[in-house]
Amino acid sequence: MGKGEDRVRHDPVTQEDLERYAEAEWQLTQMQAPLLLRSDQPHERLYIAALDGTGNSIYKDAPENWSAVGKIYKQIDDTKPAGIATGYVEGIGTQDGWLANRWDGLTGHTFGQRVETAYFQFCKQAKAWIEEDPSAQIRVAGLGFSRGAELAAALSRVIHERGIMDPDTATLQKTPDGLVTRAEYTRQLAPPGQTLQALVLLDPVATNITEHDRRIPPSVVGAIALMSEDRRDAFKGNRLIPEGMTEGGRFLSLTLPGAHSDLGNSYARDGLGVLSANLAVDYLNSLGERDFLTKQAVPQDPARYVIHRSEEHMPLYSTRGFRDGARDFIAQPGPSGACRVEAQPDCTRKSPVDPALDAQVERRPVRIQPVAGPPRLRPAEPEDPIEAMFMRMTDAALRRDVDGMLRVGREYAQSPEGQAWLQQGRAYNLEQQAAREREIAEALNRQQQAETPRGPVMRM
């Protein structure tokens, strides 16, 4: 329960929690992943667009605190697999200036700039591939965590609507940090709606960026989304794809135990983060015929398997929406202005895959790269019931849940410890009452003695 290196308290993971991750791995094998990079098709190329989460940066964070997105990007960038390239954009709120990054972290105002930056990076790589091989067939896999997952979805929409533009014809405006604020292209390299895409979305969160278009387009032919059970009101989940398996095994969205950054794999106690990141690696590997990523070694120390109390990171975080024990979700990937128009049927649900593009895709089950599994967790020692009640009372107070506080209070009053405490209170009250009555009696006695008349004194 201590805070340790992650600066917030945590609760131990149960064996049932780990079994949900094992079930997620099995469900992954039931998918039909699009095969975007085949060994007998020398013209195919796969671009991995890595978009990090809020406050996450491989340039500013220690490697042990890199998110799954940063770790996967770095591995591809280091190994440079044949036919595969990658680009990386830091998360929202990673500017150098304290005020700038705090303001961006709160408002997400650089969202559009980061999408444009990622798109320009992609176009540069696409142009290089086309110059190398004019018959190049370019495919894209977006990878994102947190608001970076929303960035990945928005990027897929931009690629669908624009196609691939020639970066050499671009007129750009940039921030001092290098983000593209404005881009005008005059020449097209590939038409809109024809680039095959896939997505890996790690706990997408749309805090203050809902006016950007994050609707997953018909050119996305497969995707997975892994959703956390974070308690914070400011981190409502966003179902960019429907829960469960949909569209004939092409899409899968699962909710897994853990806080937001547990699934994002950026805590030091990283057991759940490694399991989550490895699910993403298995899906990405399955986009090609050969593995191009190596999964992380699964921790064998049970102490690394915890669920962090993420609401303790900042005093302003509230958890009122978690009073029922379930995370709240939103379901509007399209901007409000567009979604007021009834002719936008994909505002609350993703578009079906384009049948013409789907016909081009060979599909295979997701393959699981073998690694040692997590340790078998022993049942937790029974916790002290009074300490547990105190923690529940504290949590209810932090959520300003008056009814919850009253429920815990009544439960304590009915427990043996509560009854003993009440009996002690009654005994103390009786003792105090008896002492008070004695004081009153003594005071009355003194008063009566003072008022009793005395006879004359005889003098001799």
Beta strands, then each sheet from edge to edge (+ up, - down):
strand 1: 10-12
strand 2: 32-35
strand 3: 44-51
strand 4: 84-89
strand 5: 137-145
strand 6: 164-165
strand 7: 171-174
strand 8: 180-184
strand 9: 188-190
strand 10: 197-202
strand 11: 220-227
strand 12: 237-238
strand 13: 244-246
strand 14: 251-255
strand 15: 306-308
strand 16: 329-330
strand 17: 362-365
sheet 1: 1+ 15-
sheet 2: 2+ 17-
sheet 3: 4+ 3+ 5+ 10+ 11+ 14+ 13-
sheet 4: 6+ 9-
sheet 5: 7+ 8-
sheet 6: 12+ 16+
end
